[in-house]
Amino acid sequence: MYYVGIDIGSTASKVVVLGEKEEAFVLPTGWNSKETAGLIKKRLQGAAISLAEGKAKVVATGYGRVAVDYADAIITEITCHGRGGFELAGADCAIIDVGGQDTKFIVIENGVVGDFVMNDKCSAGTGKFLEVMANRLGITFEELFALAEGGEVLPISSLCTVFAESEIINHIGNGKKREDIAAGIVDSVAGKVSQLVRSAQLPEKVILTGGLSDNEYFVQCLGAKLEHKVQGTEKGRYAGALGAALLAKEKKRLGI
């Protein structure tokens, strides 16, 4: 039996397979979640992972979860990210997930979600903001962080992505160093994320999931903003898909 978790996010889709064979991969979501779900199915079949009834249980989550028409169950992002984060942490914890277009803060108590806050109204504290600003500087996502590490933070005060981009254009026009602008961009995102969780009572263990989970520079920036140790996770971008796969396995007895 295979237990398949599919997390179709706004920018990237993650898949985790547990059971007879273990697999994990990422695909760009693209403009059409339905097409992405089809590509995922073809890739699984190409890896000899059968989705036929009695051979697999599939749980879908994320922004485009309803597009996975072959899923046995659709479960919310918070539940799946909470389960996957708990598995990665190995204990009760707080999970900070910086996604493409939203940021989630989830508190795990006694192995289940005890509380959560989600920012899905503004992209200023998300991966999308970083992508837009990297494009404005004419560099890749990875180059943005490499530059930022060697720069001095140039404050970016705007709370809106559109206005922040205008602010950066002004910095470029005024001849500011690109590495200082890059440092300011990363610092701005870390600041926005910290504002989301600042009022919460943080437990001892705080982990970062999402696309930035293995970025040591961002982990350090976020920890400094929170004045609390934050642990990066090597497989953190798979937290939602991992949680979905684990729930598929654990809910087998419930008939999914």
C-alpha positions as CSV (number, residue, x, y, z in Angstrom):
1,M,0.0,0.0,0.0
2,Y,1.2,3.5,-0.8
3,Y,0.3,6.6,1.2
4,V,0.5,9.7,-1.0
5,G,0.5,13.3,0.3
6,I,0.1,16.0,-2.3
7,D,0.5,19.7,-1.3
8,I,-0.3,22.0,-4.3
9,G,1.0,25.4,-3.2
10,S,0.6,28.7,-5.1
11,T,4.1,28.4,-6.6
12,A,5.4,24.9,-5.9
13,S,3.7,21.5,-5.5
14,K,5.2,18.9,-3.2
15,V,4.6,15.2,-3.1
16,V,5.6,12.6,-0.5
17,V,5.0,8.9,-0.8
18,L,5.2,6.5,2.1
19,G,4.7,2.8,2.3
20,E,6.1,0.1,0.0
21,K,8.2,2.7,-1.7
22,E,9.2,6.1,-0.5
23,E,9.4,9.1,-2.8
24,A,9.5,12.9,-2.5
25,F,9.6,15.5,-5.3
26,V,8.7,19.1,-6.1
27,L,7.1,20.5,-9.3
28,P,6.3,24.1,-10.1
29,T,2.5,24.6,-9.8
30,G,2.3,26.8,-12.9
31,W,-0.9,28.6,-13.8
32,N,-3.2,25.6,-13.7
33,S,-3.4,23.4,-10.6
34,K,-5.5,20.8,-12.5
35,E,-2.7,20.3,-15.0
36,T,-0.2,20.1,-12.2
37,A,-2.2,17.4,-10.5
38,G,-2.2,15.5,-13.8
39,L,1.6,15.8,-14.1
40,I,2.0,14.5,-10.5
41,K,-0.2,11.5,-11.3
42,K,1.9,10.7,-14.5
43,R,5.1,11.0,-12.5
44,L,3.9,8.7,-9.8
45,Q,2.7,6.1,-12.4
46,G,6.1,6.5,-14.1
47,A,7.8,5.6,-10.8
48,A,5.6,2.4,-10.7
49,I,3.5,3.8,-7.9
50,S,0.0,2.7,-8.6
51,L,-2.9,4.9,-7.5
52,A,-5.5,2.2,-8.2
53,E,-8.1,1.4,-5.6
54,G,-6.7,-0.8,-2.9
55,K,-3.1,0.1,-3.9
56,A,-2.9,3.7,-2.6
57,K,-4.5,6.3,-0.4
58,V,-4.1,9.9,-1.5
59,V,-4.6,13.0,0.6
60,A,-4.4,16.4,-1.0
61,T,-3.8,19.7,0.7
62,G,-2.7,23.3,-0.1
63,Y,-3.8,26.1,-2.3
64,G,-4.9,23.8,-5.2
65,R,-6.0,20.8,-3.2
66,V,-9.5,20.7,-4.9
67,A,-7.8,20.1,-8.2
68,V,-6.6,16.7,-7.2
69,D,-9.6,14.8,-8.4
70,Y,-8.1,11.4,-7.7
71,A,-7.5,12.2,-4.0
72,D,-9.3,10.0,-1.4
73,A,-9.5,13.0,1.0
74,I,-8.9,16.7,1.0
75,I,-7.5,18.1,4.3
76,T,-6.7,21.7,5.3
77,E,-3.2,23.1,5.1
78,I,-3.1,23.8,8.8
79,T,-3.9,20.2,9.8
80,C,-1.4,18.8,7.3
81,H,1.4,21.3,8.0
82,G,0.8,20.7,11.7
83,R,1.1,16.9,11.4
84,G,4.1,17.1,9.1
85,G,5.9,19.8,11.3
86,F,5.3,17.7,14.4
87,E,6.9,14.7,12.6
88,L,9.9,16.8,11.5
89,A,10.4,18.3,15.0
90,G,9.8,15.0,16.9
91,A,8.0,16.9,19.7
92,D,5.5,19.6,20.5
93,C,6.7,22.9,18.9
94,A,5.7,26.0,17.1
95,I,5.9,25.8,13.3
96,I,6.5,28.9,11.1
97,D,5.8,28.1,7.5
98,V,6.8,30.8,4.9
99,G,5.0,29.9,1.7
100,G,4.8,31.4,-1.7
101,Q,1.7,33.6,-0.9
102,D,1.0,33.1,2.7
103,T,2.7,32.6,6.1
104,K,1.4,30.2,8.7
105,F,2.2,30.0,12.4
106,I,1.0,26.8,14.1
107,V,1.4,25.7,17.7
108,I,1.5,22.0,18.3
109,E,0.3,20.8,21.7
110,N,0.1,17.1,22.7
111,G,0.8,16.2,19.1
112,V,-2.1,18.2,17.6
113,V,-2.8,21.7,16.4
114,G,-3.5,23.8,19.5
115,D,-3.6,27.3,17.8
116,F,-2.7,28.9,14.6
117,V,-2.5,32.3,12.8
118,M,-2.3,32.7,9.0
119,N,-1.4,35.7,6.9
120,D,-3.0,35.2,3.5
121,K,-4.0,38.9,2.8
122,C,-0.6,40.4,2.0
123,S,2.4,39.0,0.2
124,A,4.9,41.3,2.1
125,G,6.0,38.5,4.4
126,T,6.1,35.6,1.9
127,G,8.3,34.0,-0.7
128,K,6.5,35.9,-3.4
129,F,7.8,39.2,-2.0
130,L,11.4,37.8,-2.2
131,E,10.8,36.6,-5.8
132,V,9.5,40.0,-6.9
133,M,12.3,41.9,-5.3
134,A,15.0,39.5,-6.6
135,N,13.6,40.1,-10.1
136,R,13.7,43.9,-9.6
137,L,17.4,43.5,-8.7
138,G,18.0,41.4,-11.7
139,I,19.2,38.4,-9.7
140,T,18.0,34.9,-8.8
141,F,16.3,33.9,-5.6
142,E,19.5,32.2,-4.4
143,E,21.7,35.1,-5.4
144,L,19.5,37.4,-3.3
145,F,20.5,35.6,-0.1
146,A,24.2,35.4,-1.1
147,L,24.3,39.1,-1.6
148,A,22.3,39.8,1.6
149,E,24.9,37.9,3.7
150,G,27.6,40.4,2.6
151,G,25.5,43.5,3.0
152,E,24.4,46.0,5.6
153,V,20.6,46.2,6.1
154,L,19.1,49.1,4.2
155,P,15.7,49.5,5.9
156,I,12.6,49.0,3.8
157,S,9.7,50.7,5.5
158,S,6.8,50.1,3.2
159,L,4.4,47.4,4.3
160,C,3.0,46.8,0.8
161,T,4.8,44.9,-1.9
162,V,4.0,47.5,-4.5
163,F,5.2,50.4,-2.5
164,A,8.2,48.4,-1.3
165,E,9.2,47.8,-4.9
166,S,9.0,51.5,-5.6
167,E,11.2,52.1,-2.5
168,I,13.8,49.7,-3.9
169,I,13.7,51.4,-7.3
170,N,14.5,54.6,-5.5
171,H,17.4,53.0,-3.7
172,I,18.7,51.7,-7.0
173,G,18.4,55.2,-8.5
174,N,20.2,56.7,-5.6
175,G,23.2,54.3,-6.1
176,K,22.7,52.2,-3.0
177,K,24.7,49.0,-2.9
178,R,22.9,46.0,-4.3
179,E,24.0,43.8,-1.4
180,D,22.7,46.4,1.1
181,I,19.3,46.4,-0.7
182,A,19.3,42.6,-0.7
183,A,20.0,42.6,3.1
184,G,17.1,45.0,3.6
185,I,14.7,42.8,1.6
186,V,15.5,39.7,3.6
187,D,15.4,41.7,6.9
188,S,12.0,43.1,5.8
189,V,10.5,39.6,5.3
190,A,11.9,38.3,8.6
191,G,10.4,41.3,10.3
192,K,6.9,40.8,8.7
193,V,7.0,37.1,9.7
194,S,8.0,37.9,13.3
195,Q,5.1,40.4,13.5
196,L,2.7,37.5,12.8
197,V,3.9,35.5,15.8
198,R,5.2,38.2,18.2
199,S,2.2,38.2,20.5
200,A,2.3,34.4,20.9
201,Q,4.0,32.6,23.8
202,L,6.6,30.7,22.0
203,P,7.5,27.2,23.2
204,E,11.0,26.0,23.6
205,K,11.2,24.5,20.1
206,V,10.4,26.6,17.1
207,I,11.0,25.2,13.6
208,L,10.9,26.8,10.2
209,T,9.2,25.0,7.3
210,G,8.5,26.0,3.7
211,G,10.9,26.9,0.9
212,L,13.2,28.9,3.2
213,S,13.5,26.1,5.9
214,D,17.0,25.1,5.0
215,N,18.3,28.7,4.4
216,E,20.6,29.3,7.3
217,Y,20.9,33.0,6.8
218,F,17.1,33.5,6.9
219,V,16.8,31.2,9.9
220,Q,19.3,33.4,11.7
221,C,17.5,36.6,10.7
222,L,14.2,35.3,11.9
223,G,15.6,34.1,15.1
224,A,17.1,37.5,15.8
225,K,13.8,39.2,15.1
226,L,11.9,36.9,17.4
227,E,14.7,36.9,20.0
228,H,14.2,33.1,20.1
229,K,16.1,30.2,18.6
230,V,14.6,29.0,15.4
231,Q,15.6,25.7,13.9
232,G,15.7,25.1,10.2
233,T,14.5,21.8,8.8
234,E,16.2,20.0,5.9
235,K,13.0,18.6,4.5
236,G,10.8,21.5,5.7
237,R,9.4,22.4,2.3
238,Y,7.7,18.9,2.4
239,A,6.0,19.5,5.7
240,G,2.5,19.8,4.2
241,A,2.9,16.8,1.8
242,L,4.5,14.7,4.6
243,G,1.6,15.5,6.9
244,A,-0.9,14.6,4.2
245,A,0.9,11.3,3.6
246,L,1.0,10.5,7.3
247,L,-2.7,11.3,7.7
248,A,-3.5,9.1,4.7
249,K,-1.8,6.3,6.5
250,E,-3.3,7.0,9.9
251,K,-6.8,7.5,8.6
252,K,-6.8,4.2,6.7
253,R,-8.9,2.7,9.5
254,L,-11.4,5.5,8.9
255,G,-12.1,4.4,5.4
256,I,-10.1,6.8,3.3
